[in-house]
Amino acid sequence: MEQQREASTIGMWLFLATEIMFFGGLFTGYTVYRSMPAGARIFAEASHRLDVILGAVNTGVLICSSLTMVLAVYAAQVGSRKLQVAFLVLTIALGSVFLGIKAKEYHDKFVHNEVPGYNFKYDGPDPVQGPKFEQMFFTFYFAMTGLHALHMVIGIVLLTILAVRAYKGAFTPEYHSPIELTGLYWHFVDIVWIFLFPLLYLIGFHER
């Protein structure tokens, strides 16, 4: 059993390494465009069009979900079935709140024509470089936060399966690797958001 646990843990860390490389490509592209002469200024201007309060609330929600995930792992380690289920359900609820807030943000962007494309609305002072770089900013915004949201959805599905299994008594102090490994995945998703929040929402915060 211990050998299986170690093997599955190594497998999860290898999977997370591929995820780091995946998101790393997006972060690299973002850095390249932002480092261009007009990029830093226009990216900062574009970030003003994001709701920093909703972003901050979502950051707090994810931090709390990491705590409940840790507590779910602890409950599995000590063999408390009720606490396992309770903390897994709390984590699912917090993840759902995050997705709900993100859906509202996306809705607002569509309503105000802030989605890159033909109907994109630019009100900035630079009619030449502004539309190009601001649309690129929002391209990264939707790509990065969209993929992050997809990972959240996958995580919620996994947590739901674990909650059902925990309710049936599938996990014990001797066997709880699925909860631990899903916890690693959940923490990774949370950490990605910790990087996304300042890169997207706070780069022009001092000018607000």
C-alpha positions in Angstrom: 0.0 0.0 0.0 2.8 2.4 0.9 4.6 1.7 -2.4 1.3 2.4 -4.3 0.9 5.6 -2.4 4.4 6.8 -3.3 4.1 5.8 -6.9 0.7 7.7 -7.3 2.2 10.7 -5.6 5.2 10.8 -8.0 2.7 10.4 -10.9 0.7 13.4 -9.7 3.8 15.6 -9.3 4.9 14.7 -12.9 1.4 15.6 -14.1 1.6 18.9 -12.3 5.0 19.6 -13.9 3.4 19.3 -17.3 0.7 21.7 -16.2 3.3 24.2 -15.0 4.9 24.0 -18.5 1.4 24.5 -20.1 0.6 27.6 -18.1 4.2 28.7 -18.4 3.8 29.2 -22.1 0.9 31.6 -21.5 2.8 33.5 -18.8 5.8 33.8 -21.2 3.6 35.1 -24.0 2.0 37.6 -21.6 5.5 38.7 -20.5 6.7 39.2 -24.1 3.8 41.4 -25.0 3.9 43.4 -21.8 7.6 44.0 -22.2 7.1 45.8 -25.6 7.4 49.6 -25.6 3.7 50.2 -25.5 2.8 47.0 -23.8 3.4 47.9 -20.2 1.4 51.2 -20.4 -1.6 49.8 -22.4 -1.7 46.6 -20.4 -1.9 48.7 -17.2 -4.7 50.8 -18.8 -6.6 47.7 -19.8 -6.4 46.2 -16.3 -8.5 49.2 -15.2 -11.4 47.6 -17.0 -11.3 44.6 -14.7 -13.2 44.5 -11.5 -10.4 44.3 -8.9 -12.9 43.8 -6.0 -14.4 40.7 -7.6 -10.9 39.5 -8.3 -9.9 40.0 -4.7 -13.0 38.3 -3.4 -12.2 35.3 -5.7 -8.7 35.2 -4.3 -10.0 35.0 -0.8 -12.5 32.3 -1.8 -9.8 30.2 -3.3 -7.5 30.6 -0.2 -10.4 29.5 2.0 -11.0 26.5 -0.3 -7.3 25.5 0.1 -7.9 25.5 3.8 -11.0 23.3 3.6 -9.1 21.0 1.3 -6.3 20.6 3.8 -8.9 19.9 6.5 -10.5 17.3 4.3 -7.1 15.5 3.9 -6.6 15.7 7.7 -10.1 14.3 8.3 -9.2 11.4 6.0 -5.9 10.8 7.8 -7.6 10.6 11.2 -10.5 8.5 9.9 -13.4 10.9 10.4 -15.9 10.2 7.6 -18.3 13.0 8.5 -15.6 15.6 8.5 -14.2 14.3 5.2 -17.6 14.8 3.6 -18.2 18.1 5.2 -14.9 19.7 4.2 -15.1 18.2 0.7 -18.5 19.7 0.2 -17.3 23.1 1.6 -14.4 23.0 -0.9 -16.9 22.2 -3.7 -19.1 25.1 -2.6 -16.2 27.6 -2.5 -15.1 26.5 -5.9 -18.6 27.0 -7.2 -18.7 30.5 -5.7 -15.5 31.2 -7.5 -16.9 30.1 -10.9 -20.1 32.0 -10.3 -18.2 35.3 -9.7 -16.0 34.5 -12.8 -19.1 34.0 -14.9 -20.4 37.4 -13.8 -17.1 39.0 -14.8 -17.3 37.3 -18.2 -20.9 38.4 -18.7 -19.9 42.0 -17.9 -17.1 41.8 -20.5 -19.5 40.6 -23.2 -22.1 43.3 -22.3 -19.5 46.1 -22.5 -17.9 44.8 -25.7 -14.6 44.0 -24.0 -14.1 40.7 -25.7 -11.4 40.7 -28.4 -12.9 40.8 -31.9 -14.8 42.8 -34.4 -17.0 44.6 -31.8 -14.3 45.3 -29.3 -14.7 48.8 -27.8 -11.6 50.9 -27.1 -11.8 54.2 -25.2 -8.2 54.9 -24.5 -5.9 57.8 -25.6 -3.8 55.8 -28.1 -5.9 55.0 -31.3 -3.0 53.4 -33.0 -1.4 51.0 -30.5 -4.2 51.0 -28.0 -6.7 48.7 -29.6 -4.0 46.2 -30.6 -2.4 45.8 -27.2 -5.7 46.1 -25.2 -7.2 43.3 -27.3 -4.1 41.3 -26.7 -4.4 41.9 -23.0 -8.0 40.6 -23.0 -6.9 37.7 -25.2 -4.5 36.6 -22.4 -7.2 37.4 -19.8 -9.7 35.1 -21.3 -7.2 32.4 -22.2 -5.6 32.3 -18.8 -8.7 32.7 -16.7 -10.7 30.4 -19.0 -8.2 27.6 -18.7 -8.0 28.2 -15.0 -11.8 28.0 -14.7 -11.7 24.7 -16.7 -9.3 23.3 -14.2 -11.6 24.4 -11.5 -14.5 22.6 -13.1 -12.5 19.4 -13.4 -11.5 19.8 -9.7 -15.1 20.2 -8.6 -16.1 17.0 -10.5 -13.2 15.1 -8.8 -14.2 16.4 -5.4 -17.8 15.5 -6.0 -16.8 11.9 -6.7 -14.6 11.9 -3.6 -17.3 13.2 -1.5 -19.7 10.4 -2.6 -17.0 7.8 -2.0 -16.1 9.4 1.4 -19.8 9.2 2.4 -19.7 5.5 1.6 -16.7 5.0 3.8 -14.1 4.4 1.1 -11.3 6.2 2.8 -9.5 5.3 6.0 -6.3 6.4 7.7 -4.6 3.5 5.8 -6.0 4.5 2.4 -6.8 8.1 1.5 -4.4 8.7 -1.4 -7.2 9.9 -3.8 -8.0 12.8 -1.4 -4.4 13.7 -0.9 -3.6 13.7 -4.7 -6.8 15.7 -5.5 -5.7 18.1 -2.8 -2.3 18.6 -4.6 -4.2 19.3 -7.8 -6.5 21.8 -6.1 -3.6 23.6 -4.4 -1.9 23.9 -7.8 -5.0 25.5 -9.3 -5.2 27.9 -6.4 -1.5 28.8 -6.8 -2.0 29.6 -10.5 -4.7 32.1 -9.6 -2.4 33.7 -7.0 -0.2 34.6 -10.0 -3.0 35.5 -12.3 -4.6 38.0 -9.9 -1.7 40.5 -9.7 -0.7 40.0 -13.4 -4.1 40.8 -14.7 -5.9 42.9 -12.0 -3.2 44.8 -10.1 -0.7 45.9 -12.8 -2.4 49.3 -13.0 -3.7 49.4 -9.5 -1.6 52.4 -8.4 -3.2 54.5 -11.1 -6.8 53.7 -10.2 
